[in-house]
Amino acid sequence: MRNDSDAAVRRVRGETTVAQSIRRAIDLIRRSAEHPLSLTEAADVLGVHKSTALRILQTLESARFVRRTGAGTYVLGSGLIELSELALGSMDLRQPAAAHLRALQHETGHTVHLAQLTGDEIIYIDKVDSPAFDAVKLPSRVGRAVSIYASAVGKTILAYLPRQERDRLLSHVVFERFTETTFTDHAALEAELTRIHDCGWAVDNGEHDAYVMCVAAPIRDSRGKVIAAASITAIEVIANLDQLKSNLPLLLETADKISHELGYAPPSVASPDGQSRPAT
């Protein structure tokens, strides 16, 4: 009888230990979404030695639940986004944007993307493919992270982030030259972000993949904060950058409609006749 009792106690203790380990791993992933975690911080969260914490982090990294940065810290990875792809339809942003994105694709004939800042990554959360790409598939897909400095949607979101948040994100970036048009230093990128902020839209002139052209516009929430970006994308043999830019009025209108769905109302400005009208 005593042996059975001891076994039951060991089983309960074992289950408790497993539950605690799972809880700590969840806490670790959550913390990585809030700010970059050092190995020491991860060990503290998990309540284990650094060597054990490193093995756990490597396991989470292999599943892309966390990502190791160039600075040696750990941030949220894109694996969780891809894992929840089937649930993306219930996301607050994707659902109200869906009809507008599909209308934009129908009117322009080009592939349309919706991207959102998630943790320290900018993730595609929706994509409406163009039938023109049957022969040549774009590398983008829902749930995939996009380069924050070599993409139109990435630069759009960066351009409107508070300076401290933008600097924090860029501090983890190792600038890599993907093509001849890639921005490869902080100063040049900052000048481009200023231009984007001033004009209200961004372009990708083959900065990550030389054959891919893109234009993007910001999407705002009810507070006026830019939380996402919509884009029109084409391979160069179908539409060059100037041809894509001719669709900017439609893209900006679509971004405004999605922002309106999210509760955003442009601030009013006084006109010469003294009446208040929405700012443009």
The 8 nearest C-alpha neighbors of each residue, nearest first, counted from 0:
[[1, 3, 2, 4, 5, 6, 7, 8],
 [0, 2, 4, 3, 5, 6, 7, 8],
 [3, 1, 5, 4, 0, 6, 7, 8],
 [4, 2, 6, 0, 1, 5, 7, 8],
 [3, 5, 1, 7, 2, 6, 8, 0],
 [6, 4, 2, 8, 7, 3, 1, 9],
 [7, 5, 9, 3, 8, 4, 10, 2],
 [6, 8, 10, 4, 5, 9, 11, 3],
 [7, 9, 5, 11, 10, 6, 12, 4],
 [10, 8, 12, 6, 7, 11, 13, 5],
 [9, 11, 13, 7, 8, 12, 6, 14],
 [12, 10, 14, 8, 13, 9, 15, 7],
 [13, 11, 15, 9, 10, 14, 8, 16],
 [12, 14, 10, 16, 11, 15, 9, 17],
 [15, 13, 11, 17, 16, 12, 18, 10],
 [14, 16, 12, 18, 13, 17, 11, 19],
 [17, 15, 13, 19, 14, 18, 12, 20],
 [16, 18, 20, 14, 19, 15, 21, 13],
 [19, 17, 15, 21, 20, 16, 14, 22],
 [20, 18, 22, 16, 17, 21, 23, 15],
 [21, 19, 17, 23, 22, 18, 16, 24],
 [20, 22, 24, 18, 23, 19, 25, 17],
 [23, 21, 19, 25, 20, 24, 18, 26],
 [22, 24, 26, 20, 45, 25, 21, 27],
 [23, 25, 27, 21, 26, 22, 20, 28],
 [26, 24, 22, 28, 27, 23, 21, 29],
 [27, 25, 23, 29, 24, 28, 30, 22],
 [26, 28, 24, 30, 25, 29, 23, 31],
 [29, 27, 31, 25, 30, 26, 24, 32],
 [28, 30, 26, 32, 31, 27, 25, 33],
 [29, 31, 33, 27, 32, 28, 26, 34],
 [32, 30, 74, 75, 28, 29, 34, 33],
 [33, 31, 118, 75, 29, 30, 34, 74],
 [32, 34, 30, 31, 29, 118, 35, 74],
 [35, 33, 31, 32, 36, 30, 74, 118],
 [36, 34, 74, 73, 31, 72, 37, 33],
 [37, 35, 73, 72, 31, 40, 41, 34],
 [36, 38, 72, 40, 39, 41, 73, 35],
 [37, 39, 41, 40, 42, 36, 49, 53],
 [38, 40, 42, 37, 41, 43, 49, 36],
 [41, 39, 43, 37, 42, 38, 36, 44],
 [40, 42, 38, 44, 43, 39, 45, 37],
 [41, 43, 52, 45, 39, 47, 49, 40],
 [42, 44, 46, 40, 41, 45, 39, 47],
 [45, 43, 41, 42, 46, 40, 27, 23],
 [46, 44, 42, 23, 43, 47, 41, 24],
 [45, 47, 43, 44, 42, 48, 23, 41],
 [48, 46, 42, 45, 51, 52, 49, 43],
 [47, 49, 51, 50, 42, 52, 46, 43],
 [50, 48, 52, 42, 51, 53, 39, 47],
 [49, 51, 53, 52, 48, 54, 47, 42],
 [52, 50, 54, 53, 48, 49, 47, 55],
 [51, 53, 49, 42, 55, 50, 54, 56],
 [52, 54, 56, 50, 51, 55, 49, 57],
 [53, 55, 57, 51, 56, 52, 58, 50],
 [56, 54, 58, 52, 57, 53, 59, 51],
 [55, 57, 53, 59, 58, 54, 60, 52],
 [58, 56, 60, 54, 55, 59, 53, 61],
 [57, 59, 55, 61, 60, 56, 54, 62],
 [60, 58, 56, 64, 62, 57, 61, 65],
 [61, 59, 63, 57, 65, 62, 58, 66],
 [60, 62, 58, 63, 59, 57, 64, 65],
 [61, 63, 59, 60, 64, 78, 58, 65],
 [64, 62, 78, 60, 76, 65, 61, 77],
 [65, 63, 76, 78, 59, 62, 79, 60],
 [64, 66, 76, 75, 60, 63, 74, 59],
 [65, 67, 76, 74, 73, 60, 75, 63],
 [68, 66, 73, 72, 71, 74, 65, 69],
 [69, 67, 70, 71, 72, 73, 171, 66],
 [68, 70, 71, 171, 67, 173, 172, 72],
 [69, 71, 68, 72, 171, 67, 170, 73],
 [72, 70, 68, 69, 67, 73, 37, 38],
 [73, 71, 37, 36, 68, 35, 70, 67],
 [74, 72, 67, 36, 35, 66, 68, 65],
 [75, 73, 31, 35, 66, 65, 32, 76],
 [74, 76, 65, 32, 31, 66, 118, 64],
 [77, 75, 65, 64, 66, 63, 78, 74],
 [76, 78, 80, 79, 63, 144, 64, 81],
 [79, 77, 63, 64, 81, 80, 76, 82],
 [78, 80, 82, 81, 77, 64, 83, 76],
 [81, 79, 77, 83, 142, 78, 82, 84],
 [80, 82, 142, 84, 78, 83, 79, 77],
 [83, 81, 79, 80, 84, 78, 85, 142],
 [82, 84, 80, 86, 81, 85, 79, 87],
 [85, 83, 81, 87, 86, 82, 80, 142],
 [84, 86, 83, 87, 88, 82, 81, 89],
 [87, 85, 83, 84, 88, 89, 90, 82],
 [88, 86, 84, 90, 89, 85, 83, 93],
 [89, 87, 86, 90, 94, 93, 85, 84],
 [88, 90, 87, 86, 94, 91, 93, 92],
 [91, 89, 87, 93, 92, 88, 94, 86],
 [90, 92, 93, 94, 89, 95, 261, 88],
 [93, 91, 90, 94, 95, 96, 261, 257],
 [92, 94, 96, 90, 95, 97, 91, 88],
 [93, 95, 96, 97, 92, 88, 91, 90],
 [96, 94, 97, 93, 92, 260, 257, 91],
 [97, 95, 93, 257, 94, 99, 98, 100],
 [96, 98, 100, 94, 99, 95, 93, 101],
 [99, 97, 101, 100, 96, 102, 95, 94],
 [100, 98, 102, 101, 96, 97, 253, 103],
 [101, 99, 103, 97, 102, 98, 96, 104],
 [100, 102, 104, 98, 103, 99, 105, 97],
 [101, 103, 105, 99, 100, 104, 98, 106],
 [104, 102, 100, 106, 101, 105, 107, 99],
 [105, 103, 101, 108, 107, 102, 106, 109],
 [104, 106, 102, 103, 108, 107, 101, 109],
 [105, 107, 103, 104, 108, 102, 109, 249],
 [108, 106, 104, 109, 105, 103, 246, 249],
 [107, 109, 104, 105, 106, 129, 110, 131],
 [110, 108, 129, 107, 104, 233, 232, 231],
 [109, 111, 129, 128, 232, 127, 231, 104],
 [110, 112, 231, 127, 230, 126, 104, 232],
 [113, 111, 126, 230, 229, 125, 114, 127],
 [112, 114, 229, 125, 124, 123, 228, 126],
 [115, 113, 123, 122, 228, 124, 227, 121],
 [116, 114, 227, 121, 122, 117, 226, 123],
 [115, 117, 121, 120, 122, 118, 227, 226],
 [118, 116, 120, 121, 119, 115, 122, 32],
 [117, 119, 32, 120, 75, 116, 33, 74],
 [118, 120, 117, 168, 75, 74, 116, 121],
 [121, 119, 117, 118, 116, 122, 144, 147],
 [120, 122, 116, 115, 144, 145, 117, 114],
 [123, 121, 144, 114, 115, 143, 142, 145],
 [122, 124, 114, 141, 142, 125, 143, 113],
 [123, 125, 141, 114, 113, 142, 122, 115],
 [126, 124, 113, 141, 123, 112, 93, 127],
 [125, 127, 112, 111, 128, 113, 141, 140],
 [128, 126, 111, 110, 101, 112, 129, 104],
 [129, 127, 110, 126, 130, 111, 109, 132],
 [128, 130, 110, 109, 131, 132, 108, 127],
 [131, 129, 132, 133, 128, 108, 109, 110],
 [130, 132, 129, 133, 109, 134, 108, 237],
 [133, 131, 135, 130, 134, 136, 129, 137],
 [134, 132, 131, 135, 130, 136, 129, 128],
 [133, 135, 132, 136, 131, 130, 137, 129],
 [136, 134, 132, 133, 137, 131, 234, 138],
 [137, 135, 132, 138, 133, 134, 139, 234],
 [136, 138, 139, 135, 132, 234, 211, 140],
 [139, 137, 136, 140, 208, 143, 135, 211],
 [140, 138, 137, 143, 141, 123, 145, 126],
 [141, 139, 143, 142, 123, 138, 126, 125],
 [140, 142, 123, 124, 143, 125, 126, 139],
 [143, 141, 81, 80, 123, 124, 122, 140],
 [142, 144, 141, 122, 140, 123, 145, 77],
 [143, 145, 122, 121, 120, 77, 123, 142],
 [146, 144, 121, 122, 147, 143, 153, 150],
 [145, 147, 149, 148, 150, 153, 144, 121],
 [146, 148, 153, 149, 154, 145, 150, 121],
 [147, 149, 146, 154, 150, 153, 182, 188],
 [150, 148, 146, 206, 207, 147, 181, 182],
 [151, 149, 153, 203, 152, 146, 148, 154],
 [150, 152, 203, 202, 154, 201, 215, 153],
 [153, 151, 155, 228, 215, 154, 150, 156],
 [154, 152, 147, 150, 156, 155, 151, 148],
 [153, 155, 157, 151, 156, 152, 148, 158],
 [156, 154, 152, 158, 153, 157, 201, 151],
 [155, 157, 153, 158, 154, 159, 227, 152],
 [158, 156, 154, 160, 155, 159, 165, 153],
 [159, 157, 192, 155, 156, 196, 160, 154],
 [158, 160, 157, 156, 225, 196, 161, 155],
 [159, 161, 157, 165, 158, 162, 164, 156],
 [162, 160, 164, 163, 165, 159, 158, 157],
 [161, 163, 165, 164, 166, 160, 167, 159],
 [162, 164, 166, 165, 161, 167, 160, 168],
 [165, 163, 167, 161, 166, 162, 160, 168],
 [166, 164, 162, 168, 167, 163, 160, 157],
 [167, 165, 169, 163, 164, 168, 170, 162],
 [166, 168, 164, 170, 165, 169, 163, 171],
 [169, 167, 165, 170, 166, 171, 164, 119],
 [168, 170, 172, 166, 171, 167, 165, 185],
 [169, 171, 167, 168, 172, 166, 173, 165],
 [172, 170, 169, 168, 69, 68, 70, 173],
 [173, 171, 169, 170, 174, 168, 69, 68],
 [172, 174, 175, 171, 69, 170, 169, 183],
 [175, 173, 183, 172, 184, 176, 182, 148],
 [174, 176, 177, 183, 173, 181, 182, 172],
 [175, 177, 181, 178, 183, 174, 179, 182],
 [176, 178, 207, 175, 181, 206, 208, 179],
 [179, 177, 180, 181, 176, 206, 209, 207],
 [178, 180, 181, 177, 176, 206, 209, 205],
 [181, 179, 206, 178, 182, 205, 204, 177],
 [182, 180, 206, 178, 176, 179, 183, 177],
 [183, 181, 188, 184, 187, 180, 149, 148],
 [182, 184, 174, 176, 181, 175, 185, 187],
 [185, 183, 186, 187, 182, 188, 174, 189],
 [184, 186, 188, 187, 189, 183, 182, 169],
 [187, 185, 189, 188, 184, 190, 191, 183],
 [188, 186, 190, 189, 185, 184, 182, 191],
 [187, 189, 191, 185, 190, 186, 182, 192],
 [190, 188, 192, 186, 191, 187, 185, 193],
 [191, 189, 193, 187, 188, 192, 186, 194],
 [190, 192, 188, 194, 189, 193, 195, 187],
 [193, 191, 158, 195, 189, 194, 190, 196],
 [192, 194, 196, 190, 191, 195, 197, 189],
 [193, 195, 191, 197, 192, 196, 198, 190],
 [196, 194, 192, 198, 200, 197, 193, 201],
 [195, 197, 193, 199, 194, 158, 198, 192],
 [196, 198, 194, 195, 199, 193, 200, 192],
 [199, 197, 195, 196, 200, 194, 201, 193],
 [198, 200, 196, 195, 197, 216, 201, 217],
 [201, 199, 216, 195, 215, 198, 155, 217],
 [202, 200, 215, 151, 195, 214, 155, 216],
 [203, 201, 214, 151, 213, 204, 215, 200],
 [204, 202, 151, 213, 150, 212, 205, 206],
 [203, 205, 212, 206, 202, 240, 180, 213],
 [204, 206, 209, 211, 208, 212, 203, 207],
 [207, 205, 181, 180, 149, 204, 178, 203],
 [208, 206, 177, 149, 205, 178, 209, 181],
 [209, 207, 205, 211, 210, 206, 178, 177],
 [208, 210, 205, 211, 178, 206, 207, 204],
 [209, 211, 235, 234, 208, 205, 212, 236],
 [212, 210, 234, 205, 208, 209, 235, 233],
 [213, 211, 204, 205, 233, 203, 240, 232],
 [212, 214, 232, 203, 202, 231, 151, 233],
 [215, 213, 202, 230, 231, 201, 151, 203],
 [214, 216, 230, 201, 151, 229, 152, 200],
 [215, 217, 200, 228, 229, 251, 254, 230],
 [218, 216, 228, 227, 225, 155, 254, 219],
 [217, 219, 227, 228, 258, 254, 225, 226],
 [220, 218, 225, 258, 224, 223, 226, 263],
 [219, 221, 223, 261, 222, 224, 263, 258],
 [220, 222, 263, 262, 223, 261, 219, 264],
 [223, 221, 220, 224, 263, 219, 262, 264],
 [224, 222, 219, 220, 221, 263, 225, 264],
 [223, 225, 219, 222, 220, 226, 221, 159],
 [226, 224, 219, 218, 227, 217, 159, 223],
 [225, 227, 219, 224, 218, 115, 220, 116],
 [228, 226, 115, 218, 114, 225, 217, 156],
 [227, 229, 217, 218, 152, 114, 216, 113],
 [230, 228, 113, 215, 216, 112, 254, 114],
 [229, 231, 215, 112, 214, 111, 232, 216],
 [230, 232, 111, 214, 213, 110, 109, 215],
 [233, 231, 213, 110, 212, 109, 111, 230],
 [234, 232, 212, 238, 211, 109, 235, 237],
 [233, 235, 211, 210, 237, 236, 212, 238],
 [236, 234, 239, 238, 237, 210, 211, 212],
 [235, 237, 234, 238, 239, 210, 233, 211],
 [238, 236, 235, 234, 233, 239, 131, 132],
 [239, 237, 235, 242, 236, 233, 243, 234],
 [240, 238, 235, 242, 241, 243, 212, 237],
 [239, 241, 243, 242, 212, 244, 238, 204],
 [242, 240, 244, 243, 239, 245, 238, 246],
 [241, 243, 245, 239, 240, 244, 238, 246],
 [242, 244, 240, 245, 241, 246, 238, 239],
 [245, 243, 241, 246, 247, 242, 240, 214],
 [244, 246, 242, 243, 247, 241, 248, 249],
 [247, 245, 244, 249, 243, 248, 250, 107],
 [246, 248, 250, 244, 249, 245, 251, 243],
 [249, 247, 251, 250, 246, 252, 245, 244],
 [250, 248, 252, 247, 246, 251, 253, 103],
 [251, 249, 247, 253, 252, 248, 254, 246],
 [252, 250, 254, 248, 253, 249, 247, 216],
 [251, 253, 255, 249, 250, 254, 248, 256],
 [252, 254, 256, 250, 255, 251, 249, 99],
 [255, 253, 251, 257, 218, 256, 252, 258],
 [254, 256, 258, 252, 253, 257, 259, 251],
 [257, 255, 259, 253, 258, 254, 252, 260],
 [256, 258, 260, 254, 259, 96, 255, 253],
 [259, 257, 255, 219, 261, 263, 260, 218],
 [258, 260, 263, 256, 262, 261, 257, 255],
 [261, 259, 257, 258, 262, 95, 256, 263],
 [262, 260, 258, 259, 220, 221, 263, 257],
 [263, 261, 221, 259, 260, 220, 264, 258],
 [262, 264, 221, 259, 258, 220, 261, 223],
 [263, 265, 266, 259, 262, 221, 223, 258],
 [266, 264, 277, 278, 267, 263, 279, 223],
 [267, 265, 278, 277, 264, 268, 276, 279],
 [266, 268, 277, 276, 278, 275, 265, 269],
 [269, 267, 275, 276, 278, 277, 270, 266],
 [268, 270, 275, 274, 273, 276, 271, 267],
 [269, 271, 273, 272, 274, 275, 268, 276],
 [272, 270, 273, 269, 274, 275, 268, 276],
 [273, 271, 270, 274, 269, 275, 276, 268],
 [272, 274, 270, 271, 269, 275, 268, 276],
 [273, 275, 270, 272, 269, 276, 271, 268],
 [276, 274, 269, 268, 267, 270, 273, 277],
 [275, 277, 267, 268, 269, 278, 274, 270],
 [278, 276, 267, 265, 266, 268, 279, 275],
 [277, 279, 267, 268, 266, 265, 276, 269],
 [278, 277, 265, 266, 267, 276, 268, 255]]
